[in-house]
Amino acid sequence: MFEFNRRSWGFDWHEFITGVLFIVAAFALLSAPKVSAIVLAFLMAVMAILSGLTTLAAYTKLRDYVNGRAIVALIIGILDILIGLVFLFDYQSAIVTLGYLFGLWFIFDSVERLLVISHIRQRSSFYWISLILNILGLVAGILVFIHPWVAVLSINFMIVAYLLIFGVNAILVAFARR
């Protein structure tokens, strides 16, 4: 009934919707800078779980394009979901470790995307933009992890930057896969 061509992506609606939601979340945080830590932990829990599910949904297709490196996407997708569950069900731990958890999350997602980015290199001119955005995400993650107190002091700005970087990148990847 439905023909499924594993070598053809088509427009990636999962990635596009993830990107739009990340950008909406970024603007929501900008409009309410005094958002409480609990609301922030909840929002990040939802975003981490969504990011993990999106990565897991793309795993089988990624495996066809990047072979063994796709296992990194599988592992990172699971880690994203686990980080999201920690944020969702253990607010106290999430608040205490917020800086470190955000740093790890940024690093994990950036490394995963850098390892599997080759699948859009020949298909789209968005490759270089995506590469730069992923490197920026990795640098932001390292800075947050090295100096978590800076992250706590400027958490709103850092999260907005992350959400915008990955939101724009997810939308670019959605278009690059068509």
N, C-alpha and C positions, 0 to 999 in steps of 0.2 A: 504494500500500500504506500508506504513512505520510502523513498529512496534515500539512503544515507551514504554520502560519499565522505569517507574519513579524511581525504586529502583536501577537501574544500571546507573552509570555515564558514564563509558567508558573513554577513554582518553579525557581530557578537553582542547580542542584546544583554546578556548577563554582565559583560564588562561595561557596556554603555550605562546600564542602570546603576551599577556600582559606582561608576564615575560621577554620575549626576547626584546620587545620594551623598557621596563624599563632599562634593562642592556645596550642596545644600547644607550639610552639617557644618562646613567651614563658615558659611555666611551666618548660620544660626549662632555659632560661637562668637563671631565678630559682633553680632547685634546685642549679645548679652554677656559682656566680659566678666560679670560677677557671678557667673553660673557656679553653683555649689559643686564641691568635689564629688558628691554622690551622683548628681545628675551627669557630671562629666564622666565618671566611671561607667555609668549605665550607657551613655551614648557611645563611649569607646568600646564597651562590651558588644553592643549591637554591630558597630562598624567592623570590629575584629572578626566576629563570627561571620558576617556577610563577606568580608574579604576572604576568609578561609573557605567558605562554601563556593565562592566564585572560582578560587584557585583549584579546588577539588573538581568542580564541574569541567574545567578546562584540561584536567590532567590527561585524559585518554587521547585527546587531540594533540596536546603538547608532546606526548610520547611518540606520536607518529612523526613529528617534526624535529625534535631535539634528542631523541633516543634516550639514553641513560640519564641525561641531565634532568629529565622530567621527574625523576624520583625526588629531587630537591623540591619541586613544586608540591608534590604530594606531602612531604614532610612539613614544609612551611605552611601549607593549608591546614594541616592538623594542628600545628603549633599556634596558628592564628586563632583557631577555634578554641583551643585550650586557654590561651590568654584571655579571649573573650569570656569564657566561662568563669575564669577566676575573677575578672572584673564584675561579672553579672551576679555571682553568688557569694562573693566574699569582699564586700565593699571596704571593710577595714584594711584587709591586706592590700587591696587595690590602691587605696589612698596612701598607705604607708610606702608602697613600692612603686607609686605612679611614675616617677621619673625613670627608674630602671626598666619598668615594663614597657613604657613608651619607646625608650631607646632600643630595647630588644625587638620590639615590634617593627619599628622603622628599619632596623638592620636586616631582620629576617625577610621582610617583604622586598626590600631593595636588592638584596643578594639573590633571592629567588628570581626576581624579574630580570636581573642582569644575566643570570645563567641561562634563561630560556628566551631571551630577546631575539636570538638569531632567526627564529621562525618568521619574523616580519621584515628582516633585512632585505630580502630580495623582492618582497611584495609591495613595499611602501616606502615613501620618502619620510614617513614618520619615525623611522628607525632612529635617526640621530637625535631627534627631539626626545624620544622615549629614553634613549641612552643617557642623555644629559639629565633628564628628570630623575631617573633612577640613581644616578651618581649623586645628585643633590640630596635625594632621600637617604642614601647611605651616609653621606657626610653629616646630615642632620641627626641621624640615629646615633652615630659615633659620638657626636658632640653632646647629645642628651645623655648617653650612657656614661661618658667620662665625667660629666658635670651634672648629675641629676638635680642638684639644688638649683642650678640655673633653669632647668626644665620646670621645676616646681614654681619658681618665681615668674617664669614667663610661659607657663604651660599653655595658656590660651593661644598666644602667638605661635608657639611651636606646633600645636595641634592643628591650628588653622593652616599653617604652611604645609604640614604633612598632608592634610586632607585635600588641599588645593593641588599639590604636586601629584598625588596619586589619583585624584579625581580627573584632572586634565589628562594624565597619562592613560588612565583606563579608557577614557573616551577616544583618545588617539588610537589606542590598540584596537578598540571596537571597529573603528573605521579602517584601520590598516588590515584587518583580517577579512575584509569583504572581497 
